[in-house]
């Protein structure tokens, strides 16, 4: 069971800004805790390992592109 969604983004990333409200809406609908992390100001191991933004974690699981697409399309229908 998922408890938390973490959204990693960069403020200059147009795609990040476009999907951020949708991702937040999904978290609210699902009853998950939601947090946003600006990778420009993040100094953690996770941020050091991020290869692209937006990056989404459900609890401790990093979603790949296909999983992000599924999350967006499945939950917003």
mmJSON file of the N, C-alpha and C atoms, coordinates in Angstrom:
{"data_MODEL":{"atom_site":{
"group_PDB":["ATOM","ATOM","ATOM","ATOM","ATOM","ATOM","ATOM","ATOM","ATOM","ATOM","ATOM","ATOM","ATOM","ATOM","ATOM","ATOM","ATOM","ATOM","ATOM","ATOM","ATOM","ATOM","ATOM","ATOM","ATOM","ATOM","ATOM","ATOM","ATOM","ATOM","ATOM","ATOM","ATOM","ATOM","ATOM","ATOM","ATOM","ATOM","ATOM","ATOM","ATOM","ATOM","ATOM","ATOM","ATOM","ATOM","ATOM","ATOM","ATOM","ATOM","ATOM","ATOM","ATOM","ATOM","ATOM","ATOM","ATOM","ATOM","ATOM","ATOM","ATOM","ATOM","ATOM","ATOM","ATOM","ATOM","ATOM","ATOM","ATOM","ATOM","ATOM","ATOM","ATOM","ATOM","ATOM","ATOM","ATOM","ATOM","ATOM","ATOM","ATOM","ATOM","ATOM","ATOM","ATOM","ATOM","ATOM","ATOM","ATOM","ATOM","ATOM","ATOM","ATOM","ATOM","ATOM","ATOM","ATOM","ATOM","ATOM","ATOM","ATOM","ATOM","ATOM","ATOM","ATOM","ATOM","ATOM","ATOM","ATOM","ATOM","ATOM","ATOM","ATOM","ATOM","ATOM","ATOM","ATOM","ATOM","ATOM","ATOM","ATOM","ATOM","ATOM","ATOM","ATOM","ATOM","ATOM","ATOM","ATOM","ATOM","ATOM","ATOM","ATOM","ATOM","ATOM","ATOM","ATOM","ATOM","ATOM","ATOM","ATOM","ATOM","ATOM","ATOM","ATOM","ATOM","ATOM","ATOM","ATOM","ATOM","ATOM","ATOM","ATOM","ATOM","ATOM","ATOM","ATOM","ATOM","ATOM","ATOM","ATOM","ATOM","ATOM","ATOM","ATOM","ATOM","ATOM","ATOM","ATOM","ATOM","ATOM","ATOM","ATOM","ATOM","ATOM","ATOM","ATOM","ATOM","ATOM","ATOM","ATOM","ATOM","ATOM","ATOM","ATOM","ATOM","ATOM","ATOM","ATOM","ATOM","ATOM","ATOM","ATOM","ATOM","ATOM","ATOM","ATOM","ATOM","ATOM","ATOM","ATOM","ATOM","ATOM","ATOM","ATOM","ATOM","ATOM","ATOM","ATOM","ATOM","ATOM","ATOM","ATOM","ATOM","ATOM","ATOM","ATOM","ATOM","ATOM","ATOM","ATOM","ATOM","ATOM","ATOM","ATOM","ATOM","ATOM","ATOM","ATOM","ATOM","ATOM"],
"id":[1,2,3,4,5,6,7,8,9,10,11,12,13,14,15,16,17,18,19,20,21,22,23,24,25,26,27,28,29,30,31,32,33,34,35,36,37,38,39,40,41,42,43,44,45,46,47,48,49,50,51,52,53,54,55,56,57,58,59,60,61,62,63,64,65,66,67,68,69,70,71,72,73,74,75,76,77,78,79,80,81,82,83,84,85,86,87,88,89,90,91,92,93,94,95,96,97,98,99,100,101,102,103,104,105,106,107,108,109,110,111,112,113,114,115,116,117,118,119,120,121,122,123,124,125,126,127,128,129,130,131,132,133,134,135,136,137,138,139,140,141,142,143,144,145,146,147,148,149,150,151,152,153,154,155,156,157,158,159,160,161,162,163,164,165,166,167,168,169,170,171,172,173,174,175,176,177,178,179,180,181,182,183,184,185,186,187,188,189,190,191,192,193,194,195,196,197,198,199,200,201,202,203,204,205,206,207,208,209,210,211,212,213,214,215,216,217,218,219,220,221,222,223,224,225,226,227,228,229,230,231],
"type_symbol":["N","C","C","N","C","C","N","C","C","N","C","C","N","C","C","N","C","C","N","C","C","N","C","C","N","C","C","N","C","C","N","C","C","N","C","C","N","C","C","N","C","C","N","C","C","N","C","C","N","C","C","N","C","C","N","C","C","N","C","C","N","C","C","N","C","C","N","C","C","N","C","C","N","C","C","N","C","C","N","C","C","N","C","C","N","C","C","N","C","C","N","C","C","N","C","C","N","C","C","N","C","C","N","C","C","N","C","C","N","C","C","N","C","C","N","C","C","N","C","C","N","C","C","N","C","C","N","C","C","N","C","C","N","C","C","N","C","C","N","C","C","N","C","C","N","C","C","N","C","C","N","C","C","N","C","C","N","C","C","N","C","C","N","C","C","N","C","C","N","C","C","N","C","C","N","C","C","N","C","C","N","C","C","N","C","C","N","C","C","N","C","C","N","C","C","N","C","C","N","C","C","N","C","C","N","C","C","N","C","C","N","C","C","N","C","C","N","C","C","N","C","C","N","C","C","N","C","C","N","C","C"],
"label_atom_id":["N","CA","C","N","CA","C","N","CA","C","N","CA","C","N","CA","C","N","CA","C","N","CA","C","N","CA","C","N","CA","C","N","CA","C","N","CA","C","N","CA","C","N","CA","C","N","CA","C","N","CA","C","N","CA","C","N","CA","C","N","CA","C","N","CA","C","N","CA","C","N","CA","C","N","CA","C","N","CA","C","N","CA","C","N","CA","C","N","CA","C","N","CA","C","N","CA","C","N","CA","C","N","CA","C","N","CA","C","N","CA","C","N","CA","C","N","CA","C","N","CA","C","N","CA","C","N","CA","C","N","CA","C","N","CA","C","N","CA","C","N","CA","C","N","CA","C","N","CA","C","N","CA","C","N","CA","C","N","CA","C","N","CA","C","N","CA","C","N","CA","C","N","CA","C","N","CA","C","N","CA","C","N","CA","C","N","CA","C","N","CA","C","N","CA","C","N","CA","C","N","CA","C","N","CA","C","N","CA","C","N","CA","C","N","CA","C","N","CA","C","N","CA","C","N","CA","C","N","CA","C","N","CA","C","N","CA","C","N","CA","C","N","CA","C","N","CA","C","N","CA","C","N","CA","C","N","CA","C","N","CA","C","N","CA","C","N","CA","C"],
"label_alt_id":[null,null,null,null,null,null,null,null,null,null,null,null,null,null,null,null,null,null,null,null,null,null,null,null,null,null,null,null,null,null,null,null,null,null,null,null,null,null,null,null,null,null,null,null,null,null,null,null,null,null,null,null,null,null,null,null,null,null,null,null,null,null,null,null,null,null,null,null,null,null,null,null,null,null,null,null,null,null,null,null,null,null,null,null,null,null,null,null,null,null,null,null,null,null,null,null,null,null,null,null,null,null,null,null,null,null,null,null,null,null,null,null,null,null,null,null,null,null,null,null,null,null,null,null,null,null,null,null,null,null,null,null,null,null,null,null,null,null,null,null,null,null,null,null,null,null,null,null,null,null,null,null,null,null,null,null,null,null,null,null,null,null,null,null,null,null,null,null,null,null,null,null,null,null,null,null,null,null,null,null,null,null,null,null,null,null,null,null,null,null,null,null,null,null,null,null,null,null,null,null,null,null,null,null,null,null,null,null,null,null,null,null,null,null,null,null,null,null,null,null,null,null,null,null,null,null,null,null,null,null,null],
"label_comp_id":["UNK","UNK","UNK","UNK","UNK","UNK","UNK","UNK","UNK","UNK","UNK","UNK","UNK","UNK","UNK","UNK","UNK","UNK","UNK","UNK","UNK","UNK","UNK","UNK","UNK","UNK","UNK","UNK","UNK","UNK","UNK","UNK","UNK","UNK","UNK","UNK","UNK","UNK","UNK","UNK","UNK","UNK","UNK","UNK","UNK","UNK","UNK","UNK","UNK","UNK","UNK","UNK","UNK","UNK","UNK","UNK","UNK","UNK","UNK","UNK","UNK","UNK","UNK","UNK","UNK","UNK","UNK","UNK","UNK","UNK","UNK","UNK","UNK","UNK","UNK","UNK","UNK","UNK","UNK","UNK","UNK","UNK","UNK","UNK","UNK","UNK","UNK","UNK","UNK","UNK","UNK","UNK","UNK","UNK","UNK","UNK","UNK","UNK","UNK","UNK","UNK","UNK","UNK","UNK","UNK","UNK","UNK","UNK","UNK","UNK","UNK","UNK","UNK","UNK","UNK","UNK","UNK","UNK","UNK","UNK","UNK","UNK","UNK","UNK","UNK","UNK","UNK","UNK","UNK","UNK","UNK","UNK","UNK","UNK","UNK","UNK","UNK","UNK","UNK","UNK","UNK","UNK","UNK","UNK","UNK","UNK","UNK","UNK","UNK","UNK","UNK","UNK","UNK","UNK","UNK","UNK","UNK","UNK","UNK","UNK","UNK","UNK","UNK","UNK","UNK","UNK","UNK","UNK","UNK","UNK","UNK","UNK","UNK","UNK","UNK","UNK","UNK","UNK","UNK","UNK","UNK","UNK","UNK","UNK","UNK","UNK","UNK","UNK","UNK","UNK","UNK","UNK","UNK","UNK","UNK","UNK","UNK","UNK","UNK","UNK","UNK","UNK","UNK","UNK","UNK","UNK","UNK","UNK","UNK","UNK","UNK","UNK","UNK","UNK","UNK","UNK","UNK","UNK","UNK","UNK","UNK","UNK","UNK","UNK","UNK","UNK","UNK","UNK","UNK","UNK","UNK"],
"label_asym_id":["A","A","A","A","A","A","A","A","A","A","A","A","A","A","A","A","A","A","A","A","A","A","A","A","A","A","A","A","A","A","A","A","A","A","A","A","A","A","A","A","A","A","A","A","A","A","A","A","A","A","A","A","A","A","A","A","A","A","A","A","A","A","A","A","A","A","A","A","A","A","A","A","A","A","A","A","A","A","A","A","A","A","A","A","A","A","A","A","A","A","A","A","A","A","A","A","A","A","A","A","A","A","A","A","A","A","A","A","A","A","A","A","A","A","A","A","A","A","A","A","A","A","A","A","A","A","A","A","A","A","A","A","A","A","A","A","A","A","A","A","A","A","A","A","A","A","A","A","A","A","A","A","A","A","A","A","A","A","A","A","A","A","A","A","A","A","A","A","A","A","A","A","A","A","A","A","A","A","A","A","A","A","A","A","A","A","A","A","A","A","A","A","A","A","A","A","A","A","A","A","A","A","A","A","A","A","A","A","A","A","A","A","A","A","A","A","A","A","A","A","A","A","A","A","A","A","A","A","A","A","A"],
"label_entity_id":["1","1","1","1","1","1","1","1","1","1","1","1","1","1","1","1","1","1","1","1","1","1","1","1","1","1","1","1","1","1","1","1","1","1","1","1","1","1","1","1","1","1","1","1","1","1","1","1","1","1","1","1","1","1","1","1","1","1","1","1","1","1","1","1","1","1","1","1","1","1","1","1","1","1","1","1","1","1","1","1","1","1","1","1","1","1","1","1","1","1","1","1","1","1","1","1","1","1","1","1","1","1","1","1","1","1","1","1","1","1","1","1","1","1","1","1","1","1","1","1","1","1","1","1","1","1","1","1","1","1","1","1","1","1","1","1","1","1","1","1","1","1","1","1","1","1","1","1","1","1","1","1","1","1","1","1","1","1","1","1","1","1","1","1","1","1","1","1","1","1","1","1","1","1","1","1","1","1","1","1","1","1","1","1","1","1","1","1","1","1","1","1","1","1","1","1","1","1","1","1","1","1","1","1","1","1","1","1","1","1","1","1","1","1","1","1","1","1","1","1","1","1","1","1","1","1","1","1","1","1","1"],
"label_seq_id":[1,1,1,2,2,2,3,3,3,4,4,4,5,5,5,6,6,6,7,7,7,8,8,8,9,9,9,10,10,10,11,11,11,12,12,12,13,13,13,14,14,14,15,15,15,16,16,16,17,17,17,18,18,18,19,19,19,20,20,20,21,21,21,22,22,22,23,23,23,24,24,24,25,25,25,26,26,26,27,27,27,28,28,28,29,29,29,30,30,30,31,31,31,32,32,32,33,33,33,34,34,34,35,35,35,36,36,36,37,37,37,38,38,38,39,39,39,40,40,40,41,41,41,42,42,42,43,43,43,44,44,44,45,45,45,46,46,46,47,47,47,48,48,48,49,49,49,50,50,50,51,51,51,52,52,52,53,53,53,54,54,54,55,55,55,56,56,56,57,57,57,58,58,58,59,59,59,60,60,60,61,61,61,62,62,62,63,63,63,64,64,64,65,65,65,66,66,66,67,67,67,68,68,68,69,69,69,70,70,70,71,71,71,72,72,72,73,73,73,74,74,74,75,75,75,76,76,76,77,77,77],
"pdbx_PDB_ins_code":[null,null,null,null,null,null,null,null,null,null,null,null,null,null,null,null,null,null,null,null,null,null,null,null,null,null,null,null,null,null,null,null,null,null,null,null,null,null,null,null,null,null,null,null,null,null,null,null,null,null,null,null,null,null,null,null,null,null,null,null,null,null,null,null,null,null,null,null,null,null,null,null,null,null,null,null,null,null,null,null,null,null,null,null,null,null,null,null,null,null,null,null,null,null,null,null,null,null,null,null,null,null,null,null,null,null,null,null,null,null,null,null,null,null,null,null,null,null,null,null,null,null,null,null,null,null,null,null,null,null,null,null,null,null,null,null,null,null,null,null,null,null,null,null,null,null,null,null,null,null,null,null,null,null,null,null,null,null,null,null,null,null,null,null,null,null,null,null,null,null,null,null,null,null,null,null,null,null,null,null,null,null,null,null,null,null,null,null,null,null,null,null,null,null,null,null,null,null,null,null,null,null,null,null,null,null,null,null,null,null,null,null,null,null,null,null,null,null,null,null,null,null,null,null,null,null,null,null,null,null,null],
"Cartn_x":[0.838,0.0,0.883,0.579,1.348,0.893,1.855,1.549,1.97,3.014,3.597,4.034,3.776,4.256,5.199,6.406,7.378,7.674,7.537,7.697,8.973,9.96,11.227,11.156,11.503,11.348,12.437,12.503,13.349,12.441,12.55,11.639,11.721,12.805,12.938,12.458,11.953,11.464,9.986,9.706,8.325,7.42,7.917,7.129,6.812,7.775,7.559,6.418,6.468,5.445,4.072,4.082,2.825,2.157,2.939,2.34,2.224,2.925,2.909,1.492,0.593,-0.749,-1.515,-1.263,-1.919,-1.419,-0.122,0.468,-0.048,-0.104,-0.607,-2.073,-2.851,-4.269,-4.419,-3.604,-3.647,-3.348,-2.324,-1.966,-3.13,-3.776,-4.916,-6.058,-6.379,-7.464,-7.188,-5.942,-5.555,-5.359,-5.287,-5.063,-3.614,-2.699,-1.275,-0.707,0.315,1.075,1.8,1.934,2.541,3.632,4.776,5.833,6.514,7.008,7.729,9.163,10.101,11.509,12.104,12.589,13.287,14.717,15.073,16.393,17.532,17.217,18.24,18.772,17.938,18.311,18.427,18.395,18.42,19.845,20.252,21.604,21.562,20.777,20.67,21.188,21.39,21.835,20.812,19.527,18.487,18.626,18.774,18.902,20.171,21.232,22.471,22.3,21.4,21.204,20.109,19.378,18.299,18.885,18.412,18.907,18.036,16.77,15.842,14.757,14.145,12.987,11.85,10.636,10.248,10.575,10.872,11.05,10.038,9.405,8.378,8.72,8.59,8.734,7.396,6.989,5.881,6.532,6.415,7.176,8.652,9.309,10.734,10.99,9.943,10.094,10.092,11.18,11.291,10.535,9.617,8.846,9.623,9.504,10.102,9.072,9.442,8.553,7.211,7.247,6.017,5.108,5.697,4.903,4.317,5.061,4.537,3.371,3.527,2.456,1.214,1.399,0.277,-0.395,0.393,-0.164,-1.024,-0.536,-1.286,-2.539,-2.399,-3.541,-4.59,-4.186,-5.125,-5.908,-5.232,-5.862,-6.683,-6.425,-7.125,-8.271,-8.612,-9.744,-11.05],
"Cartn_y":[-1.183,0.0,1.247,2.177,3.413,4.401,5.046,6.076,7.469,7.533,8.834,8.916,10.072,10.374,11.567,11.417,12.507,12.88,14.171,14.705,15.531,15.076,15.787,16.553,17.834,18.69,19.761,20.446,21.636,22.757,23.96,25.042,25.473,25.182,25.538,24.419,23.343,22.197,22.414,22.698,22.949,21.749,20.556,19.341,19.137,19.469,19.346,20.253,21.488,22.455,22.073,21.424,21.017,19.871,18.885,17.719,17.851,18.821,18.946,19.015,19.85,19.898,18.578,17.877,16.586,15.54,15.53,14.58,14.86,16.136,16.501,16.083,16.268,15.889,14.383,13.598,12.141,11.767,12.39,12.091,12.408,13.528,13.918,12.918,12.568,11.612,10.273,9.822,8.539,8.592,9.8,9.927,9.723,9.946,9.799,11.107,11.012,12.209,12.664,13.977,14.526,15.499,15.373,16.367,16.637,17.865,18.305,18.624,18.24,18.516,19.188,20.405,21.132,20.603,19.906,19.277,20.291,21.517,22.562,22.853,22.618,22.914,21.666,20.516,19.245,18.711,18.294,17.767,16.404,15.504,14.156,13.159,11.938,10.87,10.655,10.713,10.531,11.588,12.852,13.922,13.77,13.311,13.085,12.004,11.043,9.919,10.157,11.255,11.529,11.871,11.153,11.34,12.282,12.413,13.268,13.773,14.861,15.367,15.528,15.353,15.026,13.576,13.353,12.017,11.865,10.72,10.466,9.204,9.294,8.134,7.862,6.612,6.167,5.4,5.954,5.479,5.475,4.321,4.267,3.776,3.624,3.101,4.237,4.314,5.306,4.778,5.585,5.181,5.447,4.526,4.761,5.489,5.81,6.575,5.876,4.572,3.819,3.869,3.736,3.774,5.162,6.205,7.573,7.764,7.291,7.395,6.647,5.454,4.67,5.395,5.958,6.698,7.851,8.589,9.75,9.339,8.371,8.014,7.221,6.331,5.488,6.305,7.17,7.884,9.079,9.611,10.816,10.526,9.268,8.916,9.101],
"Cartn_z":[0.0,0.0,0.0,-0.855,-0.971,0.094,0.742,1.733,1.278,0.419,0.109,-1.348,-1.955,-3.289,-3.176,-3.728,-3.727,-5.173,-5.46,-6.815,-6.863,-7.615,-7.787,-9.1,-9.036,-10.214,-10.242,-11.374,-11.507,-11.99,-11.416,-11.785,-13.255,-13.932,-15.349,-16.279,-15.705,-16.477,-16.799,-18.063,-18.468,-18.237,-18.54,-18.31,-16.844,-15.988,-14.541,-14.094,-14.557,-14.147,-14.702,-15.868,-16.493,-15.728,-15.314,-14.658,-13.141,-12.542,-11.084,-10.509,-11.035,-10.444,-10.608,-11.705,-11.918,-10.923,-10.708,-9.768,-8.357,-8.0,-6.679,-6.534,-7.578,-7.559,-7.348,-8.037,-7.867,-6.423,-5.846,-4.454,-3.513,-3.741,-2.891,-3.048,-4.289,-4.55,-3.876,-3.94,-3.37,-1.851,-1.297,0.14,0.545,-0.408,-0.124,0.393,1.232,1.597,0.33,0.186,-1.028,-0.649,-1.313,-1.115,-2.455,-2.577,-3.765,-3.372,-4.227,-3.966,-5.198,-5.02,-6.073,-6.107,-7.187,-7.248,-7.284,-7.625,-7.642,-6.234,-5.233,-3.849,-2.986,-3.591,-2.865,-2.809,-1.639,-1.477,-0.797,-1.373,-0.828,-1.847,-1.435,-2.327,-3.438,-3.083,-4.093,-5.186,-4.802,-5.798,-6.626,-6.004,-6.753,-7.819,-7.571,-8.482,-9.524,-9.417,-10.363,-11.729,-12.762,-14.114,-14.93,-14.56,-15.301,-14.358,-14.744,-14.033,-15.035,-14.635,-13.272,-12.931,-11.668,-11.125,-10.003,-9.972,-8.976,-8.207,-6.895,-6.032,-5.365,-5.366,-4.532,-3.399,-2.187,-1.038,-1.439,-1.472,-1.81,-3.231,-4.025,-5.383,-6.402,-7.155,-8.236,-9.446,-9.978,-11.138,-12.42,-13.371,-14.678,-15.553,-16.787,-17.67,-17.868,-18.082,-18.318,-17.092,-15.915,-14.677,-14.431,-14.773,-14.646,-15.602,-16.833,-17.822,-17.337,-16.806,-16.284,-15.126,-14.236,-13.106,-13.591,-14.545,-15.064,-15.837,-16.726,-17.568,-16.804,-15.937,-15.196,-14.179,-13.467,-12.362,-12.798,-13.972,-14.39,-15.369,-15.556,-16.426,-15.691],
"occupancy":[1.0,1.0,1.0,1.0,1.0,1.0,1.0,1.0,1.0,1.0,1.0,1.0,1.0,1.0,1.0,1.0,1.0,1.0,1.0,1.0,1.0,1.0,1.0,1.0,1.0,1.0,1.0,1.0,1.0,1.0,1.0,1.0,1.0,1.0,1.0,1.0,1.0,1.0,1.0,1.0,1.0,1.0,1.0,1.0,1.0,1.0,1.0,1.0,1.0,1.0,1.0,1.0,1.0,1.0,1.0,1.0,1.0,1.0,1.0,1.0,1.0,1.0,1.0,1.0,1.0,1.0,1.0,1.0,1.0,1.0,1.0,1.0,1.0,1.0,1.0,1.0,1.0,1.0,1.0,1.0,1.0,1.0,1.0,1.0,1.0,1.0,1.0,1.0,1.0,1.0,1.0,1.0,1.0,1.0,1.0,1.0,1.0,1.0,1.0,1.0,1.0,1.0,1.0,1.0,1.0,1.0,1.0,1.0,1.0,1.0,1.0,1.0,1.0,1.0,1.0,1.0,1.0,1.0,1.0,1.0,1.0,1.0,1.0,1.0,1.0,1.0,1.0,1.0,1.0,1.0,1.0,1.0,1.0,1.0,1.0,1.0,1.0,1.0,1.0,1.0,1.0,1.0,1.0,1.0,1.0,1.0,1.0,1.0,1.0,1.0,1.0,1.0,1.0,1.0,1.0,1.0,1.0,1.0,1.0,1.0,1.0,1.0,1.0,1.0,1.0,1.0,1.0,1.0,1.0,1.0,1.0,1.0,1.0,1.0,1.0,1.0,1.0,1.0,1.0,1.0,1.0,1.0,1.0,1.0,1.0,1.0,1.0,1.0,1.0,1.0,1.0,1.0,1.0,1.0,1.0,1.0,1.0,1.0,1.0,1.0,1.0,1.0,1.0,1.0,1.0,1.0,1.0,1.0,1.0,1.0,1.0,1.0,1.0,1.0,1.0,1.0,1.0,1.0,1.0,1.0,1.0,1.0,1.0,1.0,1.0,1.0,1.0,1.0,1.0,1.0,1.0],
"B_iso_or_equiv":[0.0,0.0,0.0,0.0,0.0,0.0,0.0,0.0,0.0,0.0,0.0,0.0,0.0,0.0,0.0,0.0,0.0,0.0,0.0,0.0,0.0,0.0,0.0,0.0,0.0,0.0,0.0,0.0,0.0,0.0,0.0,0.0,0.0,0.0,0.0,0.0,0.0,0.0,0.0,0.0,0.0,0.0,0.0,0.0,0.0,0.0,0.0,0.0,0.0,0.0,0.0,0.0,0.0,0.0,0.0,0.0,0.0,0.0,0.0,0.0,0.0,0.0,0.0,0.0,0.0,0.0,0.0,0.0,0.0,0.0,0.0,0.0,0.0,0.0,0.0,0.0,0.0,0.0,0.0,0.0,0.0,0.0,0.0,0.0,0.0,0.0,0.0,0.0,0.0,0.0,0.0,0.0,0.0,0.0,0.0,0.0,0.0,0.0,0.0,0.0,0.0,0.0,0.0,0.0,0.0,0.0,0.0,0.0,0.0,0.0,0.0,0.0,0.0,0.0,0.0,0.0,0.0,0.0,0.0,0.0,0.0,0.0,0.0,0.0,0.0,0.0,0.0,0.0,0.0,0.0,0.0,0.0,0.0,0.0,0.0,0.0,0.0,0.0,0.0,0.0,0.0,0.0,0.0,0.0,0.0,0.0,0.0,0.0,0.0,0.0,0.0,0.0,0.0,0.0,0.0,0.0,0.0,0.0,0.0,0.0,0.0,0.0,0.0,0.0,0.0,0.0,0.0,0.0,0.0,0.0,0.0,0.0,0.0,0.0,0.0,0.0,0.0,0.0,0.0,0.0,0.0,0.0,0.0,0.0,0.0,0.0,0.0,0.0,0.0,0.0,0.0,0.0,0.0,0.0,0.0,0.0,0.0,0.0,0.0,0.0,0.0,0.0,0.0,0.0,0.0,0.0,0.0,0.0,0.0,0.0,0.0,0.0,0.0,0.0,0.0,0.0,0.0,0.0,0.0,0.0,0.0,0.0,0.0,0.0,0.0,0.0,0.0,0.0,0.0,0.0,0.0],
"pdbx_formal_charge":[null,null,null,null,null,null,null,null,null,null,null,null,null,null,null,null,null,null,null,null,null,null,null,null,null,null,null,null,null,null,null,null,null,null,null,null,null,null,null,null,null,null,null,null,null,null,null,null,null,null,null,null,null,null,null,null,null,null,null,null,null,null,null,null,null,null,null,null,null,null,null,null,null,null,null,null,null,null,null,null,null,null,null,null,null,null,null,null,null,null,null,null,null,null,null,null,null,null,null,null,null,null,null,null,null,null,null,null,null,null,null,null,null,null,null,null,null,null,null,null,null,null,null,null,null,null,null,null,null,null,null,null,null,null,null,null,null,null,null,null,null,null,null,null,null,null,null,null,null,null,null,null,null,null,null,null,null,null,null,null,null,null,null,null,null,null,null,null,null,null,null,null,null,null,null,null,null,null,null,null,null,null,null,null,null,null,null,null,null,null,null,null,null,null,null,null,null,null,null,null,null,null,null,null,null,null,null,null,null,null,null,null,null,null,null,null,null,null,null,null,null,null,null,null,null,null,null,null,null,null,null],
"auth_seq_id":[1,1,1,2,2,2,3,3,3,4,4,4,5,5,5,6,6,6,7,7,7,8,8,8,9,9,9,10,10,10,11,11,11,12,12,12,13,13,13,14,14,14,15,15,15,16,16,16,17,17,17,18,18,18,19,19,19,20,20,20,21,21,21,22,22,22,23,23,23,24,24,24,25,25,25,26,26,26,27,27,27,28,28,28,29,29,29,30,30,30,31,31,31,32,32,32,33,33,33,34,34,34,35,35,35,36,36,36,37,37,37,38,38,38,39,39,39,40,40,40,41,41,41,42,42,42,43,43,43,44,44,44,45,45,45,46,46,46,47,47,47,48,48,48,49,49,49,50,50,50,51,51,51,52,52,52,53,53,53,54,54,54,55,55,55,56,56,56,57,57,57,58,58,58,59,59,59,60,60,60,61,61,61,62,62,62,63,63,63,64,64,64,65,65,65,66,66,66,67,67,67,68,68,68,69,69,69,70,70,70,71,71,71,72,72,72,73,73,73,74,74,74,75,75,75,76,76,76,77,77,77],
"auth_comp_id":["UNK","UNK","UNK","UNK","UNK","UNK","UNK","UNK","UNK","UNK","UNK","UNK","UNK","UNK","UNK","UNK","UNK","UNK","UNK","UNK","UNK","UNK","UNK","UNK","UNK","UNK","UNK","UNK","UNK","UNK","UNK","UNK","UNK","UNK","UNK","UNK","UNK","UNK","UNK","UNK","UNK","UNK","UNK","UNK","UNK","UNK","UNK","UNK","UNK","UNK","UNK","UNK","UNK","UNK","UNK","UNK","UNK","UNK","UNK","UNK","UNK","UNK","UNK","UNK","UNK","UNK","UNK","UNK","UNK","UNK","UNK","UNK","UNK","UNK","UNK","UNK","UNK","UNK","UNK","UNK","UNK","UNK","UNK","UNK","UNK","UNK","UNK","UNK","UNK","UNK","UNK","UNK","UNK","UNK","UNK","UNK","UNK","UNK","UNK","UNK","UNK","UNK","UNK","UNK","UNK","UNK","UNK","UNK","UNK","UNK","UNK","UNK","UNK","UNK","UNK","UNK","UNK","UNK","UNK","UNK","UNK","UNK","UNK","UNK","UNK","UNK","UNK","UNK","UNK","UNK","UNK","UNK","UNK","UNK","UNK","UNK","UNK","UNK","UNK","UNK","UNK","UNK","UNK","UNK","UNK","UNK","UNK","UNK","UNK","UNK","UNK","UNK","UNK","UNK","UNK","UNK","UNK","UNK","UNK","UNK","UNK","UNK","UNK","UNK","UNK","UNK","UNK","UNK","UNK","UNK","UNK","UNK","UNK","UNK","UNK","UNK","UNK","UNK","UNK","UNK","UNK","UNK","UNK","UNK","UNK","UNK","UNK","UNK","UNK","UNK","UNK","UNK","UNK","UNK","UNK","UNK","UNK","UNK","UNK","UNK","UNK","UNK","UNK","UNK","UNK","UNK","UNK","UNK","UNK","UNK","UNK","UNK","UNK","UNK","UNK","UNK","UNK","UNK","UNK","UNK","UNK","UNK","UNK","UNK","UNK","UNK","UNK","UNK","UNK","UNK","UNK"],
"auth_asym_id":["A","A","A","A","A","A","A","A","A","A","A","A","A","A","A","A","A","A","A","A","A","A","A","A","A","A","A","A","A","A","A","A","A","A","A","A","A","A","A","A","A","A","A","A","A","A","A","A","A","A","A","A","A","A","A","A","A","A","A","A","A","A","A","A","A","A","A","A","A","A","A","A","A","A","A","A","A","A","A","A","A","A","A","A","A","A","A","A","A","A","A","A","A","A","A","A","A","A","A","A","A","A","A","A","A","A","A","A","A","A","A","A","A","A","A","A","A","A","A","A","A","A","A","A","A","A","A","A","A","A","A","A","A","A","A","A","A","A","A","A","A","A","A","A","A","A","A","A","A","A","A","A","A","A","A","A","A","A","A","A","A","A","A","A","A","A","A","A","A","A","A","A","A","A","A","A","A","A","A","A","A","A","A","A","A","A","A","A","A","A","A","A","A","A","A","A","A","A","A","A","A","A","A","A","A","A","A","A","A","A","A","A","A","A","A","A","A","A","A","A","A","A","A","A","A","A","A","A","A","A","A"],
"auth_atom_id":["N","CA","C","N","CA","C","N","CA","C","N","CA","C","N","CA","C","N","CA","C","N","CA","C","N","CA","C","N","CA","C","N","CA","C","N","CA","C","N","CA","C","N","CA","C","N","CA","C","N","CA","C","N","CA","C","N","CA","C","N","CA","C","N","CA","C","N","CA","C","N","CA","C","N","CA","C","N","CA","C","N","CA","C","N","CA","C","N","CA","C","N","CA","C","N","CA","C","N","CA","C","N","CA","C","N","CA","C","N","CA","C","N","CA","C","N","CA","C","N","CA","C","N","CA","C","N","CA","C","N","CA","C","N","CA","C","N","CA","C","N","CA","C","N","CA","C","N","CA","C","N","CA","C","N","CA","C","N","CA","C","N","CA","C","N","CA","C","N","CA","C","N","CA","C","N","CA","C","N","CA","C","N","CA","C","N","CA","C","N","CA","C","N","CA","C","N","CA","C","N","CA","C","N","CA","C","N","CA","C","N","CA","C","N","CA","C","N","CA","C","N","CA","C","N","CA","C","N","CA","C","N","CA","C","N","CA","C","N","CA","C","N","CA","C","N","CA","C","N","CA","C","N","CA","C","N","CA","C","N","CA","C","N","CA","C","N","CA","C"],
"pdbx_PDB_model_num":[1,1,1,1,1,1,1,1,1,1,1,1,1,1,1,1,1,1,1,1,1,1,1,1,1,1,1,1,1,1,1,1,1,1,1,1,1,1,1,1,1,1,1,1,1,1,1,1,1,1,1,1,1,1,1,1,1,1,1,1,1,1,1,1,1,1,1,1,1,1,1,1,1,1,1,1,1,1,1,1,1,1,1,1,1,1,1,1,1,1,1,1,1,1,1,1,1,1,1,1,1,1,1,1,1,1,1,1,1,1,1,1,1,1,1,1,1,1,1,1,1,1,1,1,1,1,1,1,1,1,1,1,1,1,1,1,1,1,1,1,1,1,1,1,1,1,1,1,1,1,1,1,1,1,1,1,1,1,1,1,1,1,1,1,1,1,1,1,1,1,1,1,1,1,1,1,1,1,1,1,1,1,1,1,1,1,1,1,1,1,1,1,1,1,1,1,1,1,1,1,1,1,1,1,1,1,1,1,1,1,1,1,1,1,1,1,1,1,1,1,1,1,1,1,1,1,1,1,1,1,1]
}}}
